[in-house]
């Protein structure tokens, strides 16, 4: 596990590692409220990212596989699951 709480920087790292980054999307910009689909992360990429987050944070994200999620909502979900685990 990388830390006790998922941050935007950690999410960016995971997204880049599991699915790369579209050259037309600036992941370093203000992406917190941008739907994952608009960041060019489809359901397969999101599935891979959620799998990685589940392993790194020892949580379950079965209901998180929705391309309507934004980075903010995914970070909040992961952090709620981590907090509930403690």
C-alpha distances in whole Angstrom, upper triangle without the diagonal:
4,6,8,10,10,13,15,14,11,13,15,13,12,16,17,15,16,20,21,23,26,28,30,27,26,22,23,25,25,24,22,25,26,25,23,26,28,25,26,23,25,24,22,20,19,18,16,14,14,13,10,9,10,8,4,5,8,11,14,15,19,21,19,21,23,24,26,23,22,19,20,20,17,15,17,16,13,13,16,14,11,14,16,14,14
4,7,8,8,10,13,11,8,11,13,11,11,14,16,14,16,19,19,21,24,26,28,25,23,20,20,22,23,21,20,23,24,24,22,25,27,24,25,22,24,24,23,20,19,19,17,14,15,15,11,10,12,10,7,8,11,13,16,17,21,22,20,22,24,24,25,22,21,18,18,19,16,14,16,17,13,13,16,15,12,15,18,16,16
4,6,7,9,12,12,9,12,14,13,13,17,18,17,19,21,22,23,26,28,30,26,24,21,20,23,22,21,20,23,24,25,23,26,27,25,26,24,26,25,25,22,21,21,19,16,16,16,14,11,13,12,9,8,11,13,16,17,21,22,20,22,24,25,26,22,21,17,17,18,16,13,15,15,12,11,14,14,10,12,15,14,13
4,7,10,13,14,11,13,16,16,15,18,20,20,21,23,24,25,28,30,31,28,26,22,22,24,23,22,20,22,24,25,23,27,28,26,27,25,27,26,26,23,21,21,20,17,16,17,15,12,13,13,10,8,10,12,15,16,20,21,19,22,24,25,25,21,20,17,17,17,15,12,13,13,10,8,11,11,7,9,12,11,10
4,6,10,11,9,11,14,14,14,16,19,19,19,22,22,23,26,28,29,25,23,19,19,21,20,18,16,19,21,21,20,24,25,22,25,22,24,24,24,21,19,20,19,16,15,16,14,11,13,14,11,8,12,12,15,15,19,19,17,20,21,22,22,18,17,14,13,14,12,9,9,11,8,6,9,10,7,9,12,12,12
4,7,8,6,7,10,11,10,13,15,15,16,18,19,19,22,24,25,21,20,16,16,18,17,15,13,16,17,18,17,20,21,19,21,18,21,20,21,18,16,17,16,13,12,14,12,9,11,13,10,8,12,12,14,13,17,18,15,17,18,19,19,15,14,11,10,11,9,6,8,9,7,6,10,11,9,11,14,14,15
4,5,5,6,9,10,11,12,14,15,17,18,18,18,21,22,23,19,17,13,13,14,14,13,11,14,16,17,16,20,20,17,20,18,21,21,22,19,17,19,18,14,14,17,14,12,15,16,13,12,16,16,17,16,20,20,17,19,19,19,19,16,13,10,9,12,10,7,9,12,10,9,13,14,12,14,17,18,18
4,5,5,6,9,10,10,12,14,15,16,16,15,17,19,19,15,13,10,9,11,10,9,8,11,13,14,13,17,17,14,17,16,19,19,20,17,15,18,17,13,14,17,15,13,16,17,15,15,18,18,19,17,20,20,17,18,18,17,17,14,11,7,8,11,10,7,10,13,11,11,15,16,15,17,20,21,21
4,5,5,6,9,10,11,12,14,15,15,14,17,18,19,15,13,10,9,11,12,11,11,14,15,17,15,19,18,15,18,16,20,21,21,17,16,19,17,14,15,17,15,13,17,17,14,15,19,19,21,19,22,23,19,20,21,19,20,17,14,10,12,14,13,10,14,16,14,14,18,18,17,19,22,22,23
4,5,5,6,9,10,11,12,14,14,14,18,19,21,17,15,12,12,14,15,13,13,16,17,17,15,19,19,16,18,16,19,19,19,16,15,16,15,11,13,14,11,10,13,14,11,11,15,16,17,16,20,20,17,18,19,19,20,16,14,11,12,14,12,9,13,14,12,12,16,16,15,17,20,19,20
4,5,5,6,9,10,11,12,12,12,15,17,18,15,14,10,11,13,13,11,10,13,13,14,12,15,16,13,15,13,15,16,16,13,11,13,12,8,10,12,10,8,12,13,11,12,15,15,16,14,17,18,14,15,16,15,16,13,11,8,10,11,9,7,11,12,10,12,15,15,15,17,20,20,21
4,5,5,6,9,10,11,10,9,12,14,15,12,10,7,8,11,12,10,10,14,13,14,12,15,15,11,13,12,15,16,16,13,12,15,13,10,12,15,12,12,15,16,14,15,19,19,19,17,20,20,17,17,17,16,17,14,12,9,12,14,12,11,14,16,14,15,19,19,18,21,23,23,25
4,6,5,6,9,10,9,10,14,15,17,14,13,10,10,14,15,14,14,17,17,17,15,17,18,14,15,14,17,18,17,13,13,15,13,10,13,14,11,11,15,15,12,14,17,18,19,18,21,22,18,18,19,18,20,17,15,12,15,17,14,13,17,17,15,16,20,20,19,21,24,23,24
4,5,5,6,8,9,11,14,16,18,15,15,12,13,16,17,15,15,17,17,16,13,16,17,14,14,12,14,15,14,10,10,12,9,6,9,10,7,8,11,12,10,12,15,15,16,15,17,19,15,15,17,16,18,15,14,11,14,15,12,12,15,15,13,15,18,17,17,20,22,21,23
4,6,5,6,7,7,11,13,15,12,12,9,12,14,15,12,13,15,14,13,10,13,14,10,11,8,11,12,12,8,8,11,9,6,9,11,9,10,13,14,13,15,18,17,18,15,17,18,15,14,15,13,15,13,12,10,14,15,12,12,16,16,14,17,20,19,19,22,24,23,25
4,6,6,4,5,9,11,14,12,11,9,11,14,16,14,15,18,16,16,13,15,15,11,12,10,13,15,14,10,11,13,11,9,13,14,12,13,16,16,15,17,20,21,21,19,21,22,18,17,18,16,19,17,16,13,17,18,15,16,19,20,18,20,23,22,22,25,27,26,28
4,6,6,9,12,14,17,15,15,13,15,18,19,17,18,21,19,19,15,17,18,15,14,12,15,16,14,10,12,13,10,9,12,12,10,12,15,14,13,16,18,19,20,18,20,22,19,18,19,18,21,19,18,15,19,20,17,17,20,20,18,20,23,22,21,25,27,25,27
4,6,9,12,15,17,16,16,14,17,19,20,18,19,21,19,18,14,15,17,14,13,10,12,12,10,7,9,10,6,6,10,10,8,11,13,13,13,16,18,18,18,16,18,19,16,15,17,15,19,17,17,15,18,19,16,16,20,19,17,20,23,21,21,25,26,25,27
4,7,9,12,14,13,14,12,16,18,19,16,18,19,17,16,12,13,14,11,10,8,10,11,9,6,9,10,8,8,12,12,11,13,16,16,16,19,21,21,20,18,19,20,17,15,16,14,17,16,16,15,19,19,16,18,21,20,19,22,24,23,24,27,28,28,30
4,7,9,12,11,12,10,13,16,18,16,18,20,17,17,13,14,15,11,10,9,12,14,12,9,12,14,11,11,15,15,14,16,19,19,18,21,23,23,23,21,22,23,20,18,19,16,19,18,17,15,19,20,18,19,22,22,21,23,26,25,25,29,30,30,32
4,6,8,7,8,8,11,13,15,13,16,17,15,15,12,12,12,9,8,9,12,15,14,11,13,15,14,13,16,18,16,17,21,21,20,22,25,25,25,22,24,24,20,19,19,16,18,17,16,14,18,19,18,18,22,22,21,23,26,26,26,29,31,31,33
4,5,5,8,9,12,13,15,13,17,17,14,14,12,12,11,8,7,9,12,15,15,12,14,17,16,15,18,20,19,20,24,24,24,26,28,28,27,24,25,25,22,20,19,16,18,18,16,16,19,21,19,20,24,24,24,26,29,29,29,32,34,34,36
4,6,7,9,12,13,16,15,18,19,16,17,15,15,13,10,10,12,15,19,19,16,18,21,20,18,22,24,22,23,27,27,26,28,31,31,30,28,29,29,25,24,23,19,21,21,19,18,21,23,22,23,26,27,27,29,31,32,32,34,36,37,38
4,7,9,12,12,14,13,17,17,14,15,14,13,11,9,9,12,15,19,19,16,18,21,21,20,23,25,24,25,28,29,28,30,32,32,31,28,29,29,25,23,22,18,19,20,18,17,20,22,22,23,26,27,27,29,31,32,32,35,37,37,39
4,6,9,9,11,9,13,14,11,12,11,11,9,6,8,10,14,17,18,15,16,19,19,17,20,22,21,22,25,26,25,26,29,28,28,25,27,26,22,21,19,16,17,16,14,14,17,19,18,19,22,23,23,25,28,28,29,31,33,34,35
4,5,5,8,8,12,13,11,13,13,14,11,8,11,13,16,19,20,17,17,21,20,18,21,23,22,21,25,26,24,26,29,28,28,26,28,27,23,22,21,18,18,17,15,13,16,19,18,18,21,23,23,24,27,28,28,30,32,33,34
4,5,8,7,10,12,10,12,11,13,11,8,11,11,15,18,18,15,15,18,17,15,17,20,18,18,21,23,21,22,25,25,25,22,24,24,20,20,19,16,17,15,12,10,13,16,15,15,18,20,19,20,23,24,24,26,29,29,31
4,7,8,10,13,12,15,14,16,14,11,14,15,19,21,22,18,18,21,20,17,20,22,20,19,23,24,22,23,26,26,27,24,27,26,23,23,22,19,20,18,14,12,14,17,17,16,19,21,20,21,24,25,25,27,29,30,31
4,6,9,11,10,14,14,16,13,11,14,16,19,22,23,20,19,23,22,19,21,24,23,21,25,27,24,25,28,28,28,25,28,27,23,23,22,19,19,17,14,12,13,17,17,16,19,21,21,22,24,26,26,27,30,31,32
4,6,8,8,12,13,15,13,11,15,16,19,21,23,20,19,23,23,19,21,24,23,21,25,26,24,24,28,27,27,24,27,25,22,22,20,18,17,15,11,10,11,14,15,14,16,19,20,20,22,24,24,26,28,30,31
4,6,5,8,9,12,10,8,12,12,16,18,20,17,15,19,19,16,18,21,20,18,22,24,22,22,25,24,24,21,23,22,18,18,17,14,13,12,8,7,8,11,12,12,14,16,17,18,20,22,22,24,26,27,29
4,6,8,10,13,12,11,14,14,17,18,20,17,15,19,19,16,17,20,19,17,20,22,21,20,23,22,22,19,21,20,16,17,16,14,12,10,6,5,5,8,9,9,11,13,14,15,17,19,20,21,23,24,26
4,6,9,12,10,10,14,14,16,17,20,18,16,19,20,17,18,21,21,19,22,24,23,22,25,23,23,19,21,19,16,17,14,12,10,9,5,6,6,8,10,11,12,14,16,17,18,20,21,22,24,26,27
4,6,8,7,7,10,11,13,15,18,16,14,18,19,16,17,21,21,19,22,25,24,23,26,24,23,20,21,19,16,16,13,11,9,8,5,7,8,10,11,13,14,16,17,19,20,22,23,25,26,28,30
4,5,5,7,9,9,10,12,15,13,11,15,17,15,15,19,19,18,20,23,23,22,25,22,21,17,18,16,13,12,10,7,5,6,4,7,9,9,10,13,14,15,16,18,20,21,22,24,25,27,29
4,5,5,6,5,7,9,11,9,8,12,13,11,12,16,16,15,18,20,20,20,22,20,19,16,17,15,12,11,9,5,6,6,5,7,10,10,10,12,14,14,15,18,19,20,21,24,25,26,28
4,5,5,5,6,8,11,10,9,13,14,13,15,18,18,18,20,23,23,23,25,23,22,18,18,17,14,12,9,5,7,8,9,11,14,13,13,16,18,18,19,21,23,23,25,27,28,29,32
4,5,7,9,12,14,13,12,16,17,16,17,20,21,20,23,25,25,25,28,26,24,21,22,20,17,15,13,9,9,10,9,11,14,14,15,17,19,19,21,23,24,25,27,29,30,31,33
4,6,9,12,13,11,11,15,15,13,16,18,18,18,21,23,22,23,26,24,23,20,21,20,16,15,13,10,11,11,9,10,13,14,14,15,18,19,19,21,23,24,25,27,29,30,32
4,6,10,11,9,10,13,14,13,15,18,18,19,21,23,23,24,26,25,24,20,21,20,17,15,13,9,11,12,12,12,16,17,15,18,20,20,21,23,25,25,27,29,30,31,33
4,7,8,5,6,10,10,9,12,14,15,15,18,19,20,21,23,21,20,17,17,17,14,11,10,7,10,10,11,11,15,15,13,15,18,18,18,21,22,22,23,26,27,28,30
4,6,5,6,9,10,11,12,14,15,16,18,20,21,22,23,22,20,16,16,16,13,10,9,6,10,11,12,13,17,16,14,17,20,18,19,22,23,23,25,27,28,28,31
4,6,5,6,9,10,10,12,14,15,16,18,20,20,21,19,17,14,13,12,10,7,7,6,10,10,13,14,17,16,14,17,19,17,17,21,22,21,23,26,26,26,29
4,5,5,6,9,10,11,12,14,15,17,18,20,20,19,17,14,13,14,12,9,10,9,13,14,15,16,19,18,15,18,21,19,18,22,23,22,23,27,27,26,29
4,5,5,6,9,10,11,12,14,16,17,18,19,18,17,14,14,15,12,10,11,9,13,12,14,13,17,16,14,16,19,17,17,20,22,21,22,25,26,25,28
4,5,5,6,8,10,10,12,14,15,16,17,16,14,11,11,12,9,6,8,7,10,9,11,11,14,13,10,13,15,14,13,17,18,17,19,22,22,22,25
4,5,5,6,9,10,10,12,14,15,16,14,12,9,9,11,9,6,9,10,13,12,14,14,17,15,12,15,17,15,14,18,19,17,18,22,22,21,25
4,5,5,6,9,10,11,12,14,15,14,13,11,12,14,12,10,12,12,16,14,16,15,18,17,13,15,18,16,15,18,20,18,19,22,23,22,25
4,5,5,6,9,10,10,12,14,13,12,10,12,13,10,10,12,12,14,12,13,11,14,14,10,12,15,13,12,15,17,16,16,20,20,20,22
4,5,5,6,9,10,10,11,10,9,6,8,10,7,7,10,11,14,12,13,12,14,13,9,11,13,11,9,13,14,12,14,17,17,17,20
4,5,5,6,9,10,10,10,9,8,9,12,10,10,13,15,17,15,17,15,18,16,13,14,16,14,12,15,17,14,15,18,18,17,20
4,5,5,6,8,10,10,11,10,12,15,13,13,16,16,19,16,17,15,17,17,13,13,16,14,12,14,17,14,14,18,19,17,20
4,5,5,6,8,8,9,8,11,13,11,12,15,16,18,15,15,13,14,14,10,10,13,11,8,11,13,11,11,14,15,14,17
4,6,5,5,5,6,7,9,12,11,12,15,17,19,16,17,15,17,15,12,12,14,11,8,11,13,10,10,14,14,12,15
4,6,5,7,9,10,13,16,14,15,19,20,22,20,20,18,20,19,15,15,17,15,12,14,16,13,12,16,16,14,16
4,6,8,11,12,15,17,16,17,20,21,23,20,20,17,18,18,14,13,16,14,11,12,15,12,11,14,16,13,15
4,6,9,10,14,16,14,16,19,21,22,19,19,16,17,16,13,12,13,12,8,9,11,9,7,11,12,10,11
4,7,10,13,15,15,17,20,22,23,20,21,19,20,18,15,14,15,13,10,11,12,9,8,11,11,9,11
4,7,10,12,12,14,17,19,21,18,19,17,17,16,13,13,13,10,8,10,10,6,7,10,9,8,11
4,6,8,9,11,14,17,18,16,18,17,18,15,12,13,14,10,9,11,11,8,9,12,11,10,14
4,5,5,8,11,13,15,12,14,14,15,12,9,11,12,8,8,11,11,8,11,14,13,13,16
4,6,7,10,13,15,13,16,16,17,14,12,15,15,11,11,15,14,11,14,17,15,15,19
4,6,8,11,12,11,14,15,16,12,11,14,13,10,11,14,13,12,15,17,16,16,20
4,6,9,10,8,11,11,12,9,7,11,11,8,9,13,12,11,14,16,16,17,20
4,7,9,8,11,12,14,12,10,13,14,11,12,16,16,15,17,20,19,20,23
4,5,6,9,12,13,11,10,13,14,12,14,17,17,17,19,22,21,22,26
4,5,8,10,13,11,10,14,15,14,15,19,19,19,21,24,24,25,28
4,6,10,11,9,10,14,14,13,16,18,18,19,22,23,24,25,28
4,7,8,6,6,10,11,10,12,15,15,16,18,20,20,22,25
4,5,5,6,9,10,11,12,14,15,17,18,20,21,23,25
4,6,5,6,8,10,11,12,14,15,16,18,20,21,23
4,5,5,6,9,10,11,12,14,15,16,18,20,22
4,5,5,6,9,10,10,12,14,15,16,18,20
4,5,5,6,9,10,11,12,14,15,17,19
4,5,5,6,9,10,11,12,14,15,17
4,6,5,6,9,10,10,12,14,16
4,5,5,6,9,10,11,12,15
4,5,5,6,9,10,11,13
4,5,5,6,9,10,11
4,5,5,6,9,10
4,5,5,6,9
4,5,5,7
4,5,6
4,6
4
